[in-house]
Amino acid sequence: MRNLDITVLRSFVAVAQAGGVTRAAGFLNLTQSAVSMQLKRLEEMLGLQLLDRSGRGVTLTPAGAQLLGYAQKMVELNDEIYARLTAKEWEGEIVLGVPHDIVYPVIPQVLQRMGRSHPRVKVQLISSFTKALKTQFARGEVDVILTTEGGVDADGETLRQLPLRWVGAPGGQARKTRPLRVAFSRSCSFREHGLSALDRTDIPWDLAVDSDSDMTVDATISADLAITARLFGQAPAFVEYIEDEALPDLGSQFINLYAGNGKAGLTQVLCEYIRQSMAAPRGEWPARAGHPMEVVS
């Protein structure tokens, strides 16, 4: 009977999720050579090539892709057993704040991992706007927040940089109207950015929505009564990205992470899960020609 080493499997999963040995080594707090040796040992034990190292970074071979699902389950089950039987000190509640437009696909994965590895920890998710979340974080009302911003504060950590794009109803005509009808909720961090871009290019505009409700904005866009701005790869299915050179380029926005020190152990675990999920291989995050998706390391 041959037994698989959970430590080696954990390294394999980290490399697969991070898309490279160097980044995975940072997550695992190991040296790059140590992670590489563990992967080599796993391949020798199974008699299979699990990683393709011929290109930039590493990708999974068919055998590696097959192993990944099993390895994730084994690592998660190991962590769950350990947490339930020995880690009684890992109890409490963490308040996590995330802008609504970047909840998917990362946050459900993070919540699932926290639930499995730390079942005694309750993660309360708050979905709001960046400005409101930063205010709550400053007051100590939220332990960890993600934000979408044009920059990052000194106490923040940039996880990803994504293009900001105009969106509208599929095949819609609102994008061609002048004055251009746009829809932003009052607290949306993209509102001032988008309107300033229109002003700089002398495109007349009119606010079609004056509301604090994102649902109102979404309904207006889907009815082809206005257009708005969304991070590329994060727009809902009922809109499409607009390819129109007449509209100004909106540049890119940073997805930043801010964590408090009040619950250091718990917040560190949550933040690490967020970092790993945000560091998914580039193929899982679509990019536009001329506006490549950037990962900030």
N, C-alpha and C positions, 0 to 999 in steps of 0.2 A: 504494500500500500504506500503510495507516494502522496505526500501532503504539500499543498500550496501554501506559501508563506504570505500571510496577510500584509506584512510590511512591503514585500515586493509587489503584491497586487495593488497596494495603495499608490506606490510610485508609478506603476503602469497607468492607473486611472488618472493620476494627476498629469502625466505627460499627454495622455489622450485628450484631456479636457483643456489643457493649456496650449496644446499645439507645438510644444517644444520642451526639451530637457532643461534648458536654462531657467525658463519661467517656472516650470514645475519644481525645480530644486529650491527656488525661493519660497514657494508655497509650503514645501515640506521641511524647510529649514535644514537642508542637506546640501552637500557640495554637488556640483554637476557630475563629477567623476563617480561619486557614490551612487547617484541615481542611474547613471549609465551602466555601472557594474550590476546593479540590481536587475535592470532590464535584460542585460546579457545573460545573467543567471536564469531568469525566467524563460528566455528563449531556448537556452540549452536544456533546461529541465523538460520542456514540452517538445523539444525537437522541431520547433516551428519558428519562422520569421514573423514577428508580430508588428514590426515597424518598418516603414520604408524611409530610409534616410538619404535617398538619392537627390531630393530637391531641397528647397528652402524649408527649414524646420523638419518636422517629421509627420508622416501620415500613417494611418493604420493599414495594414495589409488585410485581405479578407479574413485570415485567421485572427488577426488582432481585433477586427471589428466584431467577430464572433465571441471572442473572449471578453470584450469590454463589458457587455451586459452582465455576464456572470460575475466578473470582478467587482463591478459596482455593487451588486447585490451582496456579495460576500463582505466587502468592506463596510457597507452600511449596516449589515446584520451584526458584524463584530462590534461596531461602535454602539449600536443599540443595546446589545447584551451588556457591554461594559458600563454604559450609562445607567441602565436599569439596576444593575447589581452592585456597583461600586461607587458611582459618582453621585452620591446623594447631595453633595454640596452644590451641584449644578441645578439649582432651583431658582425660580423667580420669574420676572416678567420684563420683557424688552419692548419698547415702543419704537417701531420702525416707520418712518415717513417716506413716501415715494410719490413723485408726480404721477398722475394717472396715466400719462402717455408712455411711460417706460415701465409700467408694472409687468407687462408681458414682453418677452417670454421668461425673463430671469427670475422675478420674485416668487412665482409659484414653485420653481425648482428650489430656491433657497429655503422657503418655508417647509417644503417637504423634507429637505435634508436636516433642518433643525428639529423637526418633529421626530425624525427617526433617531438622530444621534443624541438629542437632549430632550427626551419626552417630558421632563418636569419643567421645562422652560416654556412659558407662554409668550409668543410673539404677537403683539397687537399691531396690526397694519393700519396705518393712516394714509389715505390717498388725498393729496391736496396740491396746491400750487407751490412752486419753489419759494416765492416770497413768504408765504404763510409758514412753510416748513422751516425756513431759516429763522423766522421770528420765534416759533415754538422751540426750536433747538437752542436758541440763545437764552430762552427762559428756563431751560432744563426740563421742558415738558415732553421732549422726544429724545430718545437715546442715540439713535442712528438715523441719518437722513441721506437720501440721494437727491441730487438737484440737477437741473438742466440750466446751464449758464454760459455766457460768452467768455468767462474767465473762471478763475478759482481763487478763493480766499487763502490766506496763509495757513489756516488750520484744516484745509481741505485736501483731498487726494483725487486727482483726475483718473478715472478708470477707462474712459472711452471718449472719442471725438467723432461725431456724426454730422453729415451735412444736414442743413435745414432747408426744406424744400416746400414750394407751393403745392397745394393739393386742392382738388375740386371734385365735383361729381363726374363719374366716368362719361366721357364724351360730351361734357357739359359746355354751355355757352357763356356762363357767368364770367369766365376768364377773359372774354373778349369785350365786355361792356366797359364804357367810359362815361362817367367816372367808374373806376373799378370798385365793385362791391366786395368788401372783405368782412370776415366775421372772426372776432376774437373775444373771449370772455375778458372781463375787466381785469382779472388778476393774472392773466396769462403772461408769462415772461417773454413770449415771442411777439406780443402785441406791439410794443414800442419799437422793437427791432424791425419788424415787417413794415410798419407804417413809415419809419425813417428811411428805409430802403426805397419805398415808393416815392417819397418826397425828393430824395436825391436824384432820382431819374425822371422827375417831373411828370409822374403818372398821377392824375387826379383820382382820388378814392373817396368812398363813402362807406361808413360803418353800417352794415346791414343788421348787426346784432349789438345790443348794449345790455349785457346780462352777465351774471356771475355763474351761469349754468353752462357746463360743457355740453350737456344734452341739447340745449337750445342751439349751440353752435353746430353740433353734429347734424341736427335736423335741418338747419339752414343750408349747410354744405351739401348734404345728400339730396336736397330738393333743387339743387343747382341755382340757388339764389345768391351765392357768394362763394369766395374761395378763402382759404386760410393757410397756415404754415404748420408743418409737422416734421419731426425728425425722420430722416430717411430710414426705412425699415420698421418704423413704429406706427405708421398710419393705419387706421381701421380698414377693413376690407371693402367698405362701401364708398371709398374715395380712390382716386388715382393721382399719381404724381404728374404735375403739369410740365410738359416740355414746350416752353414758349420763350424764345430769346427776347421778346419784348418785355418780359417781366424781370425785375432785378434779381441778381444772384443774392442769396441770403447767407452765404458763408457756411460756417459750421458752429456747432454748440458742443460744450463739454458736459459729460455726465460725471458729476463729482460725488465723492463720498465724504461725509462728516460724521465723526463718532465722538461721543462724550466719554469721560473717564469714570463716571459714577459706578458703572457695573463692568469693570475692566475685562474680567474673564469671559463673561457672556457676550459682551459686545465684540471682543476680539474674534470669537468663534463665528458670530454672525457676519462680521465684516469679511472674514476670510472666505466664507461661502459665497458672499456677494462678489468678491474679487474673482474667484474661480469661475463662477457662472458668467460674469462679464467678459472673461478672457476666453470665451468660446472661439473655436477656429473661425477664421474670416468667412469661410464658405457658408456659415450659418447666419451671417449678417449681410444682406444684399448691398451692393454698391452701384453707383451710377457712373457711366463713362464721364470722365472729366471731374468727377467728385468722388474720389476713392474713399472708402470707409477707412478711418485710421484707428489703430489701437495704440493707446498711450501706455508705455511700460514704465 
